[in-house]
């Protein structure tokens, strides 16, 4: 499984913080869901959001709002629910 933040979103400012693109590839075909959480260095995190299966087989996408998180490096965690 590979989690990717859109290249144009790897360095975002406050204006862009509500429009971040995250994709998760290499997910088993029988997965029934993917949940994304983004956290900052102060242990704040977004609420889990459900990713959507895209037209590309096995790729799930989400657009988390990270505006409430502290500036700096963020960590993206993906959880897959298998059938």
C-alpha positions in Angstrom: 0.0 0.0 0.0 1.3 3.5 -0.9 0.0 6.7 0.5 0.7 9.8 -1.7 0.1 13.5 -1.1 -0.5 15.4 -4.3 2.8 16.9 -5.5 1.4 20.4 -5.5 0.2 19.8 -1.9 3.5 18.7 -0.4 4.2 22.3 0.7 0.9 24.0 1.5 0.1 27.3 3.1 -3.0 28.3 5.1 -5.0 29.1 2.0 -4.4 25.6 0.6 -4.9 23.8 3.8 -8.5 23.0 3.0 -7.7 21.5 -0.4 -5.1 18.8 0.1 -5.2 15.7 -2.2 -4.3 12.3 -0.7 -4.3 9.0 -2.6 -3.9 5.4 -1.4 -2.8 2.9 -4.0 -2.1 -0.8 -3.9 -5.2 -1.6 -1.8 -6.6 -5.1 -2.1 -9.5 -5.4 -4.6 -11.8 -6.7 -1.9 -11.3 -3.8 0.5 -14.5 -2.2 1.6 -13.1 1.1 2.9 -10.1 3.3 3.5 -10.0 5.9 6.2 -7.5 8.8 6.3 -6.2 10.7 9.4 -3.7 13.5 9.3 -1.8 14.5 12.4 0.7 17.2 13.3 3.8 17.2 15.6 1.7 18.4 18.6 -0.5 15.2 18.5 -3.5 17.0 17.0 -5.3 15.2 14.2 -8.2 15.4 11.8 -11.2 13.3 12.4 -11.0 10.1 10.2 -12.4 10.7 6.8 -13.5 8.1 4.3 -11.6 7.9 1.1 -13.5 7.3 -2.2 -12.6 4.5 -4.7 -11.5 6.3 -7.9 -11.9 5.1 -11.4 -8.4 3.7 -11.3 -8.5 0.2 -9.9 -7.3 0.0 -6.3 -6.7 3.7 -5.8 -8.7 5.5 -3.1 -8.7 9.3 -2.8 -9.5 11.8 -0.1 -9.2 15.6 0.5 -8.7 16.2 4.3 -9.0 19.6 5.7 -5.8 20.2 7.7 -6.4 23.9 8.5 -6.9 23.2 12.3 -3.5 21.5 12.5 -0.2 23.1 13.5 2.2 24.4 10.8 5.0 22.1 10.0 5.4 18.4 9.1 2.2 16.4 9.0 1.8 12.6 9.1 -0.9 10.8 7.0 -2.2 7.5 8.2 -4.4 5.3 6.1 -6.5 2.4 7.5 -7.9 -0.2 5.2 -11.0 -2.2 6.0 -10.9 -5.5 4.3 -13.9 -7.7 3.3 
